[in-house]
Amino acid sequence: MRVKRYAIAAIAAFFALLSAAAGAADQCDEGLRAEAVEAQRQAFNQAMEAADLERISAVLAEDVVLITGTDSHLFSGRQAQLDLWRGNFASNDRLVYVRTSECIQVSERFPIAHERGRWRGERNEGADFAAGLYSAKWRHDGEAWRLEAEVFMTEACSASICPDTEPVQ
């Protein structure tokens, strides 16, 4: 359990630093490689809406990591993430999630890219929702851009989704 917490903290710190550096530099790419990453993001969003595990799997790297936005639960590996989405899709209270890119930066040196943006999960035509920020790391594996890691932070949610909590002081 202790190792898992350190891994989560290390990954979260990495993405926080990467996002801060990206925001400061504000060097979002608009070239073909960034467009290809954005196309994969759109494919992932469409697969989420359609509850299509096969299409989701095609976007994920084998060793993909996801850290949830509110409780920082860690899902490590493609199969763990597919199991997460399978449970979501089977639920009558399912939230449909969309990630919206605000900036994609592609490395000039390595086949990797960083994406940052906003996410939203909703049901009942948006009456029930959770939303926030995310950072993602992508890698081109010689065939396509694959999602390697995503870290989420929840900023807002409806009373039906979020438990009663005290605001942060």
matplotlib code that plots the C-alpha trace (Angstrom):
import matplotlib.pyplot as plt

x = [0.0, 2.8, 4.5, 1.2, 0.9, 4.5, 3.8, 0.7, 2.5, 5.4, 3.1, 1.0, 4.0, 5.4, 2.2, 1.9, 5.4, 4.8, 1.5, 3.1, 6.0, 3.6, 1.4, 4.3, 5.8, 2.4, 3.8, 0.9, 1.6, -0.6, 1.3, 0.4, 1.7, -0.5, -3.4, -2.8, -2.9, -6.1, -7.6, -6.8, -8.4, -11.5, -11.5, -11.3, -14.2, -16.4, -15.6, -16.5, -19.8, -20.5, -19.4, -17.0, -14.3, -12.5, -12.1, -11.0, -8.4, -7.0, -6.0, -4.5, -0.8, -0.4, 1.0, -1.3, -1.9, -5.0, -5.3, -8.9, -9.8, -11.3, -10.0, -6.7, -7.4, -4.8, -5.6, -2.5, -2.5, -4.8, -6.9, -7.4, -8.7, -10.9, -12.4, -13.0, -14.9, -16.8, -18.2, -19.0, -20.8, -22.9, -24.1, -27.6, -26.0, -23.3, -21.6, -20.5, -17.0, -15.5, -12.0, -11.5, -7.9, -6.7, -3.0, -1.0, 2.8, 4.8, 8.5, 10.9, 13.3, 11.2, 8.0, 6.0, 3.4, 1.8, -1.9, -3.7, -7.3, -10.7, -12.9, -16.5, -18.6, -22.4, -25.8, -29.4, -28.5, -25.9, -28.0, -25.6, -22.0, -18.4, -15.7, -12.1, -8.7, -6.5, -3.0, -2.1, 1.0, 1.0, 3.6, 3.9, 4.6, 5.6, 2.0, -0.2, -0.3, -1.2, -2.3, 0.3, -0.9, -3.8, -4.1, -7.3, -8.3, -11.9, -12.9, -16.7, -19.6, -23.3, -24.6, -25.9, -22.3, -20.2, -20.4, -20.9, -17.5, -16.1, -14.5, -10.7, -9.5]
y = [0.0, 2.4, 1.8, 2.5, 5.8, 6.8, 5.8, 7.9, 10.9, 10.6, 10.4, 13.3, 15.4, 14.7, 15.8, 18.9, 20.0, 19.1, 21.1, 24.1, 24.1, 23.7, 26.5, 28.8, 28.1, 28.1, 26.4, 24.3, 22.5, 22.8, 20.5, 17.1, 15.1, 17.2, 16.7, 13.0, 13.0, 15.1, 12.5, 9.7, 11.8, 12.2, 8.5, 7.8, 10.2, 8.6, 5.1, 6.2, 7.6, 4.4, 2.2, 0.5, -1.4, -2.6, 1.0, 2.2, -0.7, 0.4, 3.8, 2.6, 1.5, -1.9, -0.3, 2.7, 4.4, 6.3, 8.3, 9.3, 12.9, 12.9, 9.9, 9.3, 5.7, 4.1, 1.9, 0.4, -1.5, -1.7, -4.5, -2.7, 0.3, -1.8, -3.4, 0.1, 1.2, -2.2, -1.5, 2.1, 1.0, -1.6, 0.9, 2.4, 5.5, 5.7, 9.0, 9.7, 11.2, 13.6, 15.0, 18.3, 19.2, 22.7, 22.2, 19.4, 19.6, 17.1, 16.4, 17.3, 14.6, 11.6, 10.0, 11.4, 14.1, 15.9, 16.9, 19.0, 20.0, 19.7, 16.7, 16.3, 13.3, 13.7, 12.0, 13.2, 15.8, 17.4, 17.7, 15.2, 15.9, 15.9, 18.0, 19.2, 19.3, 16.5, 15.9, 13.0, 11.5, 9.9, 7.8, 6.9, 3.2, 3.2, 2.5, 5.0, 7.4, 5.5, 6.9, 6.1, 8.0, 10.3, 12.2, 13.9, 16.6, 17.2, 20.8, 20.8, 18.4, 18.3, 17.4, 14.1, 13.0, 14.6, 13.7, 16.5, 18.0, 21.1, 23.5, 23.7, 26.5]
z = [0.0, 0.9, -2.5, -4.3, -2.5, -3.4, -7.0, -7.1, -5.5, -7.9, -11.0, -9.8, -9.0, -12.5, -14.2, -12.0, -12.9, -16.6, -16.6, -14.9, -17.3, -20.3, -19.0, -18.5, -21.9, -23.6, -26.6, -27.8, -31.1, -34.1, -36.5, -37.9, -34.9, -32.5, -34.8, -34.7, -30.9, -30.9, -33.4, -30.9, -28.1, -30.2, -31.0, -27.2, -26.5, -29.1, -27.8, -24.3, -25.5, -27.4, -24.5, -27.0, -25.1, -28.2, -29.5, -26.1, -25.9, -29.3, -27.9, -24.6, -24.2, -22.6, -19.4, -19.3, -15.9, -14.8, -11.5, -10.7, -9.9, -6.5, -4.6, -6.5, -7.2, -9.4, -12.3, -13.8, -17.1, -20.0, -18.6, -15.3, -17.2, -19.4, -16.3, -14.9, -18.0, -18.3, -14.8, -15.7, -18.9, -17.0, -14.4, -14.6, -13.0, -15.7, -16.2, -19.8, -19.8, -22.3, -22.3, -24.1, -25.0, -24.4, -25.3, -26.9, -26.9, -28.9, -28.1, -30.8, -29.6, -28.5, -29.8, -26.8, -26.3, -23.4, -23.4, -20.9, -20.8, -19.1, -18.4, -17.6, -16.8, -16.8, -16.9, -17.0, -19.7, -17.5, -14.3, -12.6, -13.3, -12.2, -13.9, -13.7, -15.2, -16.6, -17.9, -20.3, -21.7, -25.1, -26.9, -30.6, -30.8, -34.5, -35.4, -33.6, -30.6, -27.5, -24.2, -21.5, -18.5, -17.3, -14.1, -13.2, -10.6, -9.8, -9.5, -9.5, -9.2, -8.6, -5.1, -6.5, -7.4, -4.7, -1.1, 1.4, 2.0, 3.6, 1.2, 1.3, 3.5]

ax = plt.figure().add_subplot(projection="3d")
ax.plot(x, y, z, "-o")
ax.set_aspect("equal")
plt.show()
